[in-house]
Amino acid sequence: MGRRSKCCKFSWFVNDGVGIGCAIFTYLLIGYAEFVVVFVMLLPEVVRAAAFGLFHATAFTFFACLALVAHSRAMCSDPGSIPLGNCTTENLKKLQLKEGEVVLRCTRCECIKLDRAHHCSTCERCIRKMDHHCPWINNCVGEDNQKFFVLFTLYIFTISVYALALTIRQLFICTEKEWQDCTFLPIASAILLMIFLVFEGLLFGIFTLVMFCTQVSSIVKDETGIENLKKERISRKNTVYENLQDVFGGYFSISWFSPFSSGPSRRASYAFHEV
């Protein structure tokens, strides 16, 4: 049996073992960073009521939570799927096609293949403006969830750099103090945990920075990853700001950076019925 994306009005989930494993691994990595930063490095300062420790423990947890929310929304949001089996005579009539106008049909999911839509073999659906299928979010990056994916890469990069800066500071300060009152764990264990955190921060900081820059470049140029690979030429009329608005929604505001705020959904614009 093939993998099937479960979609209804309120939920979406791709039943793919590799993607689910990557998603769980992502949550474990964020949890590990939270544990080392807050409980290994900053907790002694928080206990001593030091403002530095309390502020940075709160700030790091805040950005980690934003990363988790952005990831979960990128994973559980419909990326812009076209309803299965909607290539019916009734729906074709709704398109009010002109004489000689051609409509493409996907032979795998029997849907009307809209312009700039591509079929994902993992999701087993055609996705509008599909950029790529990302196992880290167990979902496609498409027209309706690209904002959440961009925010996910942004906040993972943020906590990676944040963790690196705090770890370097901790190592310098604690070395000078000969690790007196620096951690509640055995010194060897604390050092080992921080060394692993440095490797994690470097690896995922670089990875998510590249992904973030790639996605922003794609949005600015209004060109998906698939279109770039296939060298497909698209007629583009929008400005850079309009392209950003199209993904993040509305005029520039703090909501652009909020994973709780949804971007503009176009699903209602394609009023075809599933069969």
Stockholm file with secondary structure:
# STOCKHOLM 1.0

chainA/1-275         MGRRSKCCKFSWFVNDGVGIGCAIFTYLLIGYAEFVVVFVMLLPEVVRAAAFGLFHATAFTFFACLALVAHSRAMCSDPGSIPLGNCTTENLKKLQLKEGEVVLRCTRCECIKLDRAHHCSTCERCIRKMDHHCPWINNCVGEDNQKFFVLFTLYIFTISVYALALTIRQLFICTEKEWQDCTFLPIASAILLMIFLVFEGLLFGIFTLVMFCTQVSSIVKDETGIENLKKERISRKNTVYENLQDVFGGYFSISWFSPFSSGPSRRASYAFHEV
#=GR chainA/1-275 SS CCCCEEECSSCEEECCHHHHHHHHHHHHHHHHHHIIIIIIIIHHHHHTTCHHHHHHHHHHHHHHHHHHHHHHHHHHSCCSBCCTTCCCHHHHHHTTCCTTCCCEECTTTCCEECTTEEEETTTTEEEETCCEEETTTTEEECTTTHHHHHHHHHHHHHHHHHHHHHHHHHHHHHHHTTTTTSCSSCHHHHHHHHHHHHHHHHHHHHHHHHHHHHHHHHHHHTCCHHHHHHTCCCCCCCCHHHHHHHHHCSSSSGGGGCTTSCCCCCGGGSCCCCC
#=GC SS_cons         CCCCEEECSSCEEECCHHHHHHHHHHHHHHHHHHIIIIIIIIHHHHHTTCHHHHHHHHHHHHHHHHHHHHHHHHHHSCCSBCCTTCCCHHHHHHTTCCTTCCCEECTTTCCEECTTEEEETTTTEEEETCCEEETTTTEEECTTTHHHHHHHHHHHHHHHHHHHHHHHHHHHHHHHTTTTTSCSSCHHHHHHHHHHHHHHHHHHHHHHHHHHHHHHHHHHHTCCHHHHHHTCCCCCCCCHHHHHHHHHCSSSSGGGGCTTSCCCCCGGGSCCCCC
//
